[in-house]
């Protein structure tokens, strides 16, 4: 029954795309306006769903999910016409007389597979980009955030015809079924393990793929940093959504000389932002499920914990936890944490940082707290990472003016704003050649002499 339903949806979406209706900029803008209005209409329901699934507060839900989605729609409504317009480029003299231009064309039918940690944002934001580029889409939200999946399904069903945008809910069975189908483009956000499976399945049809994954994103603090402000911003970025953020600082790598001062400020800021009893704090969320709760709990080393460490199996809550004197061989450093545990490691001199990180998997984000311009320039230039911030965390993804994505093990491809539009588009390169003149030099039989000299003049 599942296979039949998916097959029917795919067939209807391909037929709708082939009708050419999605090529109209007016159609795309109208669809985005409808989506915007229905998100506003169900804003309270989205907030309740996020509270149920992840314990998010109303403020955090709007700041990190609903508001960012609405902002992406607003940006696209202002810019679709410009992005979709053909763009003239220079034509080589050898192609006289002709005009050359680039034309953005939608891929067709796309699959969007989203994760559970920001279940609304990471389902709808890529959908906004896909619609803006003129595609039809199937959205597959995570089974781990069921209440948010329900409201996503409700909003999409009320906003769009299923032959344009449809939702498939469910778990691994539905994921496997979808990946067996032929799509024109796949956009996946999630773990590296599942990302490899998506890439492998997509290769069967040579389907282009964007993978938004994760990794152990380092937070480097050198001795020139403003320690108090650094601690404040690190605590915000690390413990937002209980650390269940793909670009959360995974660990701190700080200058040994300022480590004690930094730890003191981190503890102070954690108490200030989440109270001294975070397990009871109403605006502090929870771990998504028991499986992840148990995994995270096992990573807490009591003998190295300098703050936090308490857990509540009944509510699936784990205190913001800071661990000091961590080594690279400790269990917490063997995998992406994806939870409210902050390990602290040190280095002796700044040159060590590059040597420590250069051979490690490329992270999705890198954060550098420093007031030393040389350190900033050298580390951001030499180290390979998806994106990041200098003297802050997280906020680099909160804009439609820059693309967001990983590199190497942390993913491939970017989206958000203009980058998102072009990610969901194929750019056609077209030469419009005129008929009133036809230079004979390219045609057989080739001869030396004037035409050979002319070719060398054009192509050098």
The 8 nearest C-alpha neighbors of each residue, nearest first, counted from 0:
[[1, 3, 2, 4, 5, 6, 7, 173],
 [2, 0, 4, 3, 5, 173, 176, 6],
 [3, 1, 5, 4, 0, 6, 176, 177],
 [2, 4, 6, 0, 1, 5, 7, 8],
 [3, 5, 7, 1, 6, 2, 0, 8],
 [6, 4, 8, 2, 7, 3, 9, 1],
 [5, 7, 3, 9, 4, 8, 2, 10],
 [6, 8, 10, 4, 5, 9, 3, 11],
 [9, 7, 5, 11, 10, 6, 12, 4],
 [10, 8, 6, 12, 7, 11, 5, 13],
 [9, 11, 7, 13, 8, 12, 6, 14],
 [10, 12, 162, 14, 8, 13, 9, 15],
 [13, 11, 162, 15, 9, 14, 10, 163],
 [12, 14, 16, 10, 15, 11, 17, 9],
 [13, 15, 17, 11, 12, 16, 10, 18],
 [16, 14, 12, 18, 17, 13, 11, 162],
 [15, 17, 13, 18, 14, 19, 12, 107],
 [16, 18, 14, 19, 15, 13, 20, 107],
 [17, 19, 15, 16, 20, 14, 21, 13],
 [20, 18, 17, 22, 21, 16, 15, 23],
 [19, 21, 22, 18, 23, 16, 26, 15],
 [22, 20, 133, 23, 19, 26, 16, 27],
 [23, 21, 20, 19, 133, 24, 26, 27],
 [22, 24, 26, 25, 21, 20, 27, 19],
 [25, 23, 27, 26, 28, 22, 80, 79],
 [24, 26, 28, 23, 27, 29, 30, 80],
 [27, 25, 29, 23, 24, 28, 30, 21],
 [28, 26, 24, 30, 29, 25, 131, 130],
 [29, 27, 31, 25, 30, 26, 76, 32],
 [28, 30, 26, 32, 27, 31, 25, 33],
 [31, 29, 33, 27, 28, 32, 26, 34],
 [32, 30, 34, 28, 33, 29, 35, 27],
 [31, 33, 35, 29, 34, 30, 28, 36],
 [34, 32, 30, 36, 31, 35, 158, 37],
 [33, 35, 31, 37, 32, 36, 158, 38],
 [34, 36, 32, 38, 33, 37, 31, 39],
 [37, 35, 39, 33, 34, 38, 40, 32],
 [38, 36, 40, 34, 39, 35, 41, 33],
 [37, 39, 35, 41, 40, 36, 42, 34],
 [38, 40, 42, 36, 37, 41, 35, 43],
 [39, 41, 37, 38, 42, 36, 43, 35],
 [42, 40, 44, 38, 43, 39, 37, 45],
 [41, 43, 39, 45, 44, 38, 40, 46],
 [42, 44, 46, 45, 41, 47, 40, 39],
 [43, 45, 47, 41, 46, 42, 48, 150],
 [46, 44, 48, 42, 43, 47, 41, 49],
 [45, 47, 43, 49, 44, 48, 57, 60],
 [46, 48, 50, 44, 45, 49, 51, 43],
 [49, 47, 147, 146, 45, 51, 50, 46],
 [50, 48, 52, 46, 51, 47, 53, 55],
 [51, 49, 54, 55, 47, 48, 53, 52],
 [50, 52, 48, 49, 54, 53, 47, 146],
 [51, 53, 49, 144, 50, 48, 54, 146],
 [54, 52, 55, 285, 50, 49, 287, 51],
 [53, 55, 284, 50, 285, 51, 52, 56],
 [56, 54, 50, 284, 53, 49, 60, 59],
 [55, 57, 282, 59, 58, 60, 50, 54],
 [58, 56, 60, 59, 46, 61, 55, 50],
 [59, 57, 61, 56, 60, 62, 55, 63],
 [58, 60, 62, 56, 61, 57, 63, 55],
 [61, 59, 57, 64, 58, 63, 62, 46],
 [60, 62, 65, 66, 58, 59, 64, 63],
 [63, 61, 59, 66, 60, 64, 58, 65],
 [64, 62, 60, 61, 59, 67, 65, 66],
 [63, 65, 120, 60, 67, 61, 66, 62],
 [66, 64, 61, 68, 67, 69, 60, 63],
 [67, 65, 61, 69, 68, 62, 64, 70],
 [68, 66, 70, 69, 64, 65, 63, 71],
 [67, 69, 71, 65, 70, 66, 124, 120],
 [70, 68, 72, 66, 71, 67, 73, 65],
 [69, 71, 67, 73, 68, 72, 66, 74],
 [72, 70, 74, 68, 69, 73, 75, 67],
 [71, 73, 69, 75, 74, 70, 76, 127],
 [74, 72, 70, 76, 71, 75, 69, 77],
 [75, 73, 71, 77, 72, 76, 70, 78],
 [74, 76, 78, 72, 77, 79, 73, 71],
 [75, 77, 73, 74, 78, 79, 28, 72],
 [76, 78, 75, 74, 79, 73, 80, 81],
 [77, 79, 75, 81, 80, 76, 82, 74],
 [80, 78, 82, 81, 75, 76, 83, 77],
 [79, 81, 83, 82, 78, 84, 24, 77],
 [82, 80, 84, 78, 79, 83, 77, 85],
 [81, 83, 79, 80, 84, 78, 417, 420],
 [84, 82, 80, 81, 103, 79, 85, 102],
 [85, 83, 81, 82, 80, 86, 102, 103],
 [84, 86, 102, 101, 100, 83, 87, 103],
 [87, 85, 101, 100, 84, 88, 102, 99],
 [86, 88, 100, 99, 101, 85, 89, 98],
 [87, 89, 100, 99, 90, 86, 101, 98],
 [90, 88, 99, 91, 87, 98, 100, 92],
 [89, 91, 99, 98, 92, 88, 94, 97],
 [92, 90, 93, 94, 89, 95, 457, 97],
 [91, 93, 94, 95, 90, 457, 96, 97],
 [92, 94, 91, 95, 457, 458, 454, 90],
 [95, 93, 92, 91, 96, 97, 90, 432],
 [96, 94, 92, 97, 93, 91, 90, 432],
 [95, 97, 433, 94, 432, 436, 98, 92],
 [98, 96, 432, 95, 431, 433, 94, 430],
 [97, 99, 431, 430, 90, 432, 100, 96],
 [100, 98, 430, 88, 90, 429, 87, 431],
 [99, 101, 87, 86, 88, 429, 428, 85],
 [100, 102, 428, 86, 427, 85, 429, 426],
 [101, 103, 85, 427, 426, 104, 100, 428],
 [104, 102, 426, 425, 424, 83, 427, 101],
 [103, 105, 425, 424, 426, 102, 106, 427],
 [106, 104, 424, 133, 134, 107, 132, 425],
 [105, 107, 424, 183, 425, 134, 104, 184],
 [108, 106, 134, 105, 183, 135, 109, 16],
 [107, 109, 135, 183, 136, 182, 134, 13],
 [110, 108, 184, 136, 185, 183, 182, 135],
 [109, 111, 185, 137, 136, 186, 138, 184],
 [110, 112, 186, 138, 187, 139, 185, 137],
 [113, 111, 139, 187, 140, 138, 186, 188],
 [112, 114, 140, 188, 122, 121, 141, 187],
 [115, 113, 141, 189, 118, 188, 116, 140],
 [114, 116, 118, 141, 144, 117, 143, 113],
 [115, 117, 118, 243, 114, 244, 287, 53],
 [118, 116, 120, 115, 119, 121, 64, 114],
 [117, 119, 115, 121, 116, 120, 114, 122],
 [118, 120, 122, 121, 117, 123, 64, 147],
 [121, 119, 64, 123, 122, 124, 117, 118],
 [120, 122, 118, 119, 124, 113, 123, 117],
 [123, 121, 113, 119, 120, 124, 118, 125],
 [122, 124, 126, 120, 125, 121, 119, 127],
 [123, 125, 127, 126, 68, 120, 121, 122],
 [126, 124, 128, 127, 123, 129, 122, 121],
 [125, 127, 123, 129, 124, 128, 130, 122],
 [128, 126, 124, 130, 125, 129, 131, 123],
 [127, 129, 131, 125, 419, 420, 126, 130],
 [128, 130, 126, 132, 131, 127, 423, 134],
 [131, 129, 133, 127, 132, 134, 128, 126],
 [132, 130, 128, 133, 129, 27, 127, 420],
 [131, 133, 129, 420, 130, 105, 424, 423],
 [134, 132, 21, 130, 105, 131, 22, 129],
 [135, 133, 107, 130, 105, 129, 108, 132],
 [134, 136, 108, 163, 164, 107, 109, 12],
 [137, 135, 109, 164, 108, 110, 138, 134],
 [136, 138, 165, 110, 166, 164, 111, 109],
 [139, 137, 166, 111, 110, 112, 165, 140],
 [138, 140, 112, 167, 168, 166, 111, 113],
 [141, 139, 113, 148, 112, 138, 168, 122],
 [142, 140, 114, 143, 115, 144, 113, 139],
 [141, 143, 170, 145, 144, 169, 140, 168],
 [142, 144, 141, 115, 145, 287, 288, 52],
 [145, 143, 115, 52, 142, 147, 146, 141],
 [146, 144, 148, 142, 147, 143, 149, 52],
 [147, 145, 48, 149, 148, 144, 52, 150],
 [146, 148, 48, 150, 149, 145, 144, 49],
 [147, 149, 145, 151, 146, 150, 140, 152],
 [150, 148, 152, 146, 147, 151, 153, 145],
 [149, 151, 153, 147, 152, 148, 154, 45],
 [152, 150, 148, 154, 149, 153, 147, 155],
 [151, 153, 149, 155, 150, 154, 166, 156],
 [152, 154, 150, 156, 151, 155, 157, 149],
 [153, 155, 157, 151, 152, 156, 158, 150],
 [154, 156, 158, 152, 157, 153, 159, 151],
 [157, 155, 153, 158, 154, 159, 152, 160],
 [156, 158, 154, 155, 159, 153, 160, 37],
 [159, 157, 155, 156, 154, 34, 33, 37],
 [160, 158, 156, 155, 164, 157, 161, 163],
 [159, 161, 162, 163, 164, 156, 158, 165],
 [162, 160, 165, 164, 163, 159, 8, 156],
 [161, 163, 12, 11, 160, 164, 15, 8],
 [162, 164, 135, 161, 160, 12, 136, 159],
 [165, 163, 136, 161, 137, 135, 159, 162],
 [166, 164, 161, 137, 138, 136, 167, 163],
 [165, 167, 138, 137, 152, 139, 168, 164],
 [166, 168, 139, 138, 165, 169, 137, 140],
 [169, 167, 139, 140, 166, 142, 170, 148],
 [170, 168, 142, 173, 167, 171, 172, 141],
 [169, 171, 142, 172, 173, 174, 168, 141],
 [170, 172, 174, 173, 175, 169, 142, 176],
 [173, 171, 175, 174, 170, 176, 169, 177],
 [172, 174, 176, 175, 171, 170, 169, 177],
 [175, 173, 171, 177, 172, 176, 178, 170],
 [174, 176, 178, 172, 173, 177, 171, 179],
 [177, 175, 173, 179, 174, 178, 172, 2],
 [176, 178, 174, 179, 180, 175, 173, 5],
 [179, 177, 175, 180, 176, 200, 174, 197],
 [178, 180, 176, 177, 175, 181, 200, 201],
 [181, 179, 178, 177, 182, 176, 6, 9],
 [180, 182, 204, 179, 183, 178, 206, 201],
 [183, 181, 184, 108, 109, 180, 110, 206],
 [182, 184, 108, 107, 109, 106, 206, 181],
 [183, 185, 109, 207, 182, 206, 208, 110],
 [186, 184, 110, 208, 109, 111, 187, 209],
 [187, 185, 111, 209, 208, 110, 112, 210],
 [186, 188, 112, 210, 111, 211, 209, 113],
 [189, 187, 211, 113, 212, 114, 210, 112],
 [190, 188, 212, 114, 211, 187, 194, 191],
 [191, 189, 192, 212, 193, 194, 213, 188],
 [190, 192, 194, 193, 212, 195, 189, 213],
 [193, 191, 190, 194, 195, 196, 189, 197],
 [192, 194, 196, 195, 190, 191, 197, 189],
 [195, 193, 191, 197, 196, 192, 190, 198],
 [196, 194, 198, 193, 197, 192, 199, 191],
 [195, 197, 193, 199, 194, 198, 200, 192],
 [198, 196, 194, 200, 199, 195, 201, 193],
 [199, 197, 201, 195, 196, 200, 194, 202],
 [198, 200, 196, 202, 197, 201, 195, 203],
 [199, 201, 197, 202, 198, 203, 196, 178],
 [202, 200, 206, 198, 203, 199, 204, 205],
 [201, 203, 205, 199, 204, 200, 206, 198],
 [204, 202, 201, 200, 205, 199, 206, 181],
 [203, 205, 206, 202, 201, 181, 200, 182],
 [206, 204, 202, 203, 201, 207, 200, 183],
 [205, 207, 201, 204, 184, 183, 202, 208],
 [208, 206, 184, 205, 185, 209, 183, 201],
 [209, 207, 185, 186, 184, 206, 210, 198],
 [208, 210, 186, 412, 411, 187, 185, 211],
 [211, 209, 410, 187, 411, 212, 188, 186],
 [212, 210, 188, 410, 404, 187, 405, 189],
 [211, 213, 409, 410, 189, 190, 191, 188],
 [214, 212, 409, 245, 363, 362, 190, 211],
 [213, 215, 362, 335, 409, 216, 363, 212],
 [214, 216, 335, 249, 362, 217, 213, 334],
 [215, 217, 249, 362, 364, 248, 365, 214],
 [218, 216, 365, 250, 248, 249, 251, 219],
 [217, 219, 366, 251, 248, 367, 252, 250],
 [218, 220, 367, 252, 253, 251, 366, 368],
 [221, 219, 253, 368, 367, 252, 369, 224],
 [220, 222, 254, 223, 369, 224, 253, 368],
 [221, 223, 224, 254, 257, 220, 256, 369],
 [222, 224, 370, 369, 221, 371, 225, 220],
 [225, 223, 369, 368, 222, 226, 370, 221],
 [224, 226, 228, 227, 229, 223, 369, 368],
 [225, 227, 229, 224, 228, 261, 230, 264],
 [228, 226, 230, 229, 225, 264, 231, 261],
 [227, 229, 231, 230, 226, 225, 232, 390],
 [228, 230, 226, 232, 231, 227, 225, 233],
 [231, 229, 265, 233, 227, 228, 232, 264],
 [230, 232, 228, 229, 234, 233, 268, 227],
 [231, 233, 235, 229, 234, 230, 391, 236],
 [232, 234, 230, 236, 235, 231, 237, 229],
 [235, 233, 237, 231, 232, 236, 238, 230],
 [236, 234, 232, 233, 237, 238, 239, 231],
 [237, 235, 233, 392, 239, 234, 247, 238],
 [238, 236, 247, 234, 242, 248, 235, 239],
 [237, 239, 242, 241, 339, 235, 236, 234],
 [238, 240, 241, 236, 242, 237, 235, 244],
 [239, 241, 242, 243, 238, 284, 244, 55],
 [242, 240, 238, 339, 239, 243, 338, 284],
 [241, 243, 338, 339, 238, 237, 240, 244],
 [244, 242, 337, 338, 241, 240, 116, 245],
 [243, 245, 247, 246, 242, 337, 116, 240],
 [244, 246, 213, 247, 243, 337, 212, 214],
 [247, 245, 244, 364, 393, 363, 248, 216],
 [246, 248, 237, 244, 245, 236, 249, 242],
 [249, 247, 216, 237, 218, 250, 217, 246],
 [250, 248, 216, 215, 217, 247, 336, 341],
 [249, 251, 342, 217, 341, 248, 218, 343],
 [252, 250, 218, 343, 219, 344, 253, 217],
 [251, 253, 219, 344, 345, 218, 343, 220],
 [254, 252, 220, 345, 219, 221, 251, 255],
 [253, 255, 221, 346, 256, 345, 257, 222],
 [254, 256, 345, 258, 257, 346, 347, 253],
 [255, 257, 254, 258, 222, 259, 347, 253],
 [258, 256, 260, 255, 259, 254, 222, 261],
 [257, 259, 261, 255, 260, 256, 262, 253],
 [260, 258, 262, 261, 257, 263, 256, 255],
 [259, 261, 263, 257, 258, 262, 264, 226],
 [260, 262, 258, 264, 263, 259, 226, 265],
 [263, 261, 265, 259, 264, 260, 258, 266],
 [262, 264, 260, 266, 261, 265, 259, 267],
 [265, 263, 267, 261, 266, 262, 230, 268],
 [266, 264, 230, 262, 268, 267, 263, 269],
 [267, 265, 269, 263, 264, 268, 262, 270],
 [266, 268, 264, 270, 265, 269, 271, 263],
 [269, 267, 271, 265, 270, 266, 231, 272],
 [268, 270, 266, 272, 271, 267, 273, 265],
 [271, 269, 274, 275, 267, 268, 273, 272],
 [270, 272, 268, 269, 274, 273, 267, 275],
 [271, 273, 269, 270, 268, 274, 235, 234],
 [272, 274, 277, 270, 269, 271, 280, 275],
 [275, 273, 270, 276, 271, 277, 272, 280],
 [274, 276, 270, 277, 273, 271, 269, 280],
 [277, 275, 274, 278, 279, 280, 273, 318],
 [276, 278, 280, 279, 273, 274, 318, 275],
 [279, 277, 276, 280, 318, 316, 317, 311],
 [278, 280, 277, 276, 281, 283, 274, 282],
 [279, 281, 277, 283, 282, 278, 276, 273],
 [282, 280, 283, 279, 56, 284, 277, 278],
 [283, 281, 56, 280, 284, 55, 54, 273],
 [284, 282, 280, 281, 277, 55, 273, 54],
 [285, 283, 54, 55, 53, 241, 240, 282],
 [286, 284, 316, 54, 53, 315, 287, 241],
 [285, 287, 315, 288, 292, 316, 53, 291],
 [286, 288, 53, 285, 52, 291, 143, 289],
 [289, 287, 290, 291, 286, 292, 315, 143],
 [288, 290, 292, 291, 293, 315, 287, 286],
 [291, 289, 293, 292, 288, 294, 287, 295],
 [290, 292, 294, 293, 289, 288, 295, 286],
 [293, 291, 289, 295, 290, 294, 286, 296],
 [292, 294, 296, 290, 291, 295, 289, 297],
 [293, 295, 291, 297, 292, 296, 290, 298],
 [296, 294, 298, 292, 297, 293, 291, 338],
 [295, 297, 293, 298, 294, 299, 292, 310],
 [296, 298, 295, 294, 299, 293, 300, 292],
 [299, 297, 295, 331, 296, 300, 330, 294],
 [298, 300, 296, 297, 301, 308, 295, 340],
 [301, 299, 303, 302, 304, 298, 322, 297],
 [302, 300, 304, 303, 299, 308, 322, 305],
 [301, 303, 300, 304, 305, 322, 299, 323],
 [304, 302, 322, 301, 300, 323, 305, 324],
 [303, 305, 322, 301, 306, 302, 321, 300],
 [306, 304, 322, 321, 303, 323, 307, 320],
 [305, 307, 321, 320, 304, 266, 308, 322],
 [308, 306, 320, 318, 319, 309, 321, 305],
 [307, 309, 320, 318, 310, 306, 304, 299],
 [310, 308, 318, 307, 317, 311, 278, 320],
 [311, 309, 317, 316, 318, 312, 308, 296],
 [310, 312, 316, 313, 314, 315, 317, 309],
 [313, 311, 315, 314, 310, 316, 292, 289],
 [314, 312, 311, 315, 316, 310, 289, 292],
 [313, 315, 316, 312, 311, 285, 286, 278],
 [316, 314, 312, 286, 311, 285, 313, 292],
 [315, 317, 285, 311, 314, 310, 286, 278],
 [316, 318, 310, 309, 311, 319, 315, 339],
 [319, 317, 307, 309, 320, 308, 277, 278],
 [318, 320, 339, 307, 340, 317, 238, 321],
 [319, 321, 307, 340, 308, 306, 318, 341],
 [322, 320, 341, 306, 305, 304, 340, 342],
 [321, 323, 304, 342, 303, 305, 341, 343],
 [324, 322, 343, 325, 303, 342, 304, 305],
 [325, 323, 344, 343, 303, 326, 322, 342],
 [324, 326, 323, 344, 343, 342, 329, 327],
 [325, 327, 328, 329, 324, 344, 332, 343],
 [328, 326, 329, 332, 325, 333, 344, 330],
 [327, 329, 326, 330, 332, 333, 325, 331],
 [328, 330, 331, 326, 332, 327, 325, 333],
 [331, 329, 333, 332, 298, 328, 334, 327],
 [330, 332, 298, 329, 333, 334, 336, 342],
 [333, 331, 330, 329, 334, 327, 328, 335],
 [334, 332, 330, 331, 329, 335, 328, 327],
 [335, 333, 332, 336, 331, 215, 330, 214],
 [334, 336, 215, 214, 337, 249, 333, 332],
 [335, 337, 338, 334, 249, 331, 340, 295],
 [338, 336, 243, 242, 335, 244, 245, 339],
 [337, 339, 242, 243, 336, 241, 340, 295],
 [340, 338, 242, 319, 241, 238, 320, 341],
 [339, 341, 320, 338, 321, 319, 342, 336],
 [340, 342, 321, 250, 322, 320, 339, 343],
 [343, 341, 322, 250, 321, 323, 325, 251],
 [344, 342, 251, 323, 325, 250, 322, 252],
 [343, 345, 252, 325, 251, 324, 253, 326],
 [346, 344, 253, 255, 252, 254, 343, 347],
 [345, 347, 254, 255, 348, 253, 351, 352],
 [346, 348, 255, 254, 351, 345, 349, 256],
 [349, 347, 350, 351, 346, 254, 352, 255],
 [348, 350, 351, 352, 347, 346, 221, 254],
 [351, 349, 352, 348, 353, 354, 347, 355],
 [350, 352, 354, 349, 353, 348, 355, 346],
 [353, 351, 355, 354, 350, 349, 356, 346],
 [352, 354, 356, 355, 357, 351, 350, 382],
 [353, 355, 351, 352, 357, 356, 350, 358],
 [354, 356, 352, 353, 351, 357, 358, 359],
 [357, 355, 353, 359, 358, 354, 352, 382],
 [358, 356, 353, 354, 359, 355, 382, 383],
 [359, 357, 356, 360, 355, 354, 361, 353],
 [358, 360, 356, 357, 361, 355, 362, 215],
 [361, 359, 408, 362, 358, 407, 214, 409],
 [360, 362, 384, 408, 407, 383, 409, 359],
 [363, 361, 214, 216, 384, 364, 409, 215],
 [362, 364, 385, 405, 409, 213, 384, 214],
 [365, 363, 387, 386, 216, 362, 385, 246],
 [364, 366, 387, 217, 216, 218, 384, 386],
 [367, 365, 218, 388, 387, 389, 219, 392],
 [366, 368, 219, 389, 218, 390, 220, 369],
 [369, 367, 390, 220, 224, 389, 219, 221],
 [368, 370, 224, 223, 371, 221, 367, 220],
 [369, 371, 223, 224, 372, 368, 225, 375],
 [370, 372, 374, 369, 373, 223, 375, 224],
 [373, 371, 375, 374, 376, 370, 369, 377],
 [372, 374, 376, 375, 371, 377, 378, 370],
 [375, 373, 377, 371, 372, 376, 378, 369],
 [376, 374, 372, 373, 378, 377, 379, 371],
 [375, 377, 373, 379, 374, 378, 380, 372],
 [376, 378, 380, 374, 375, 379, 381, 373],
 [377, 379, 381, 380, 375, 382, 376, 374],
 [380, 378, 376, 377, 382, 381, 375, 383],
 [381, 379, 377, 378, 382, 376, 383, 375],
 [380, 382, 378, 379, 377, 383, 353, 357],
 [381, 383, 378, 379, 380, 357, 384, 353],
 [382, 384, 361, 381, 385, 362, 406, 380],
 [385, 383, 362, 361, 363, 386, 364, 406],
 [384, 386, 405, 363, 406, 364, 404, 362],
 [387, 385, 364, 384, 365, 363, 403, 404],
 [386, 388, 365, 364, 366, 395, 389, 385],
 [389, 387, 366, 391, 392, 395, 390, 367],
 [388, 390, 367, 391, 368, 366, 387, 369],
 [391, 389, 368, 367, 388, 369, 229, 366],
 [392, 390, 388, 389, 232, 366, 393, 233],
 [391, 393, 236, 388, 394, 366, 233, 232],
 [394, 392, 395, 236, 246, 396, 247, 391],
 [395, 393, 397, 396, 392, 391, 388, 398],
 [396, 394, 397, 393, 387, 388, 398, 386],
 [395, 397, 394, 398, 403, 393, 401, 402],
 [398, 396, 394, 395, 67, 399, 393, 63],
 [399, 397, 400, 396, 401, 395, 415, 416],
 [398, 400, 416, 415, 401, 71, 74, 397],
 [399, 401, 398, 416, 402, 417, 415, 418],
 [402, 400, 399, 398, 403, 415, 416, 418],
 [401, 403, 414, 418, 415, 413, 404, 400],
 [402, 404, 413, 414, 396, 415, 401, 386],
 [405, 403, 413, 385, 412, 211, 411, 410],
 [404, 406, 385, 410, 409, 363, 411, 211],
 [405, 407, 410, 385, 409, 411, 384, 408],
 [406, 408, 409, 410, 361, 411, 405, 360],
 [407, 409, 410, 361, 360, 406, 362, 191],
 [410, 408, 405, 213, 212, 363, 406, 407],
 [411, 409, 405, 210, 211, 406, 212, 408],
 [410, 412, 210, 406, 405, 209, 404, 211],
 [411, 413, 209, 404, 210, 410, 405, 414],
 [414, 412, 404, 403, 402, 418, 419, 422],
 [419, 413, 415, 418, 402, 403, 422, 416],
 [416, 414, 419, 399, 402, 418, 403, 417],
 [415, 417, 399, 419, 418, 400, 420, 71],
 [416, 418, 420, 419, 421, 415, 400, 399],
 [419, 417, 414, 402, 421, 416, 420, 415],
 [414, 420, 418, 415, 422, 416, 128, 417],
 [421, 419, 417, 128, 132, 418, 422, 423],
 [420, 422, 424, 418, 423, 419, 417, 425],
 [423, 421, 419, 424, 420, 418, 414, 413],
 [422, 424, 421, 129, 420, 132, 105, 419],
 [425, 423, 105, 421, 104, 422, 106, 103],
 [424, 426, 104, 103, 105, 106, 427, 423],
 [427, 425, 103, 102, 104, 101, 424, 428],
 [426, 428, 102, 101, 103, 429, 425, 104],
 [427, 429, 101, 100, 426, 102, 430, 99],
 [430, 428, 100, 99, 101, 427, 431, 102],
 [429, 431, 99, 98, 432, 100, 97, 428],
 [430, 432, 98, 97, 99, 429, 433, 100],
 [433, 431, 97, 430, 96, 98, 434, 94],
 [432, 434, 97, 96, 435, 431, 436, 98],
 [435, 433, 436, 432, 437, 96, 97, 431],
 [434, 436, 433, 437, 96, 432, 438, 97],
 [437, 435, 434, 438, 433, 96, 95, 432],
 [438, 436, 439, 434, 435, 96, 433, 95],
 [437, 439, 440, 436, 441, 95, 442, 94],
 [440, 438, 441, 442, 437, 450, 443, 436],
 [439, 441, 450, 442, 438, 445, 454, 451],
 [442, 440, 439, 443, 438, 445, 454, 450],
 [441, 443, 440, 439, 444, 445, 438, 446],
 [444, 442, 445, 441, 440, 446, 439, 450],
 [443, 445, 442, 446, 441, 440, 439, 447],
 [446, 444, 443, 442, 447, 440, 441, 451],
 [447, 445, 444, 448, 451, 450, 443, 440],
 [448, 446, 451, 450, 449, 445, 452, 453],
 [447, 449, 451, 450, 452, 446, 453, 445],
 [448, 450, 452, 451, 453, 447, 446, 454],
 [451, 449, 453, 452, 440, 448, 454, 447],
 [452, 450, 447, 454, 453, 448, 449, 455],
 [451, 453, 455, 449, 450, 454, 456, 448],
 [452, 454, 450, 456, 451, 455, 449, 457],
 [455, 453, 451, 457, 456, 452, 458, 450],
 [456, 454, 452, 458, 453, 457, 459, 451],
 [455, 457, 453, 454, 458, 452, 459, 451],
 [458, 456, 454, 455, 93, 459, 453, 92],
 [459, 457, 455, 456, 454, 93, 453, 91],
 [458, 455, 457, 456, 454, 453, 93, 452]]
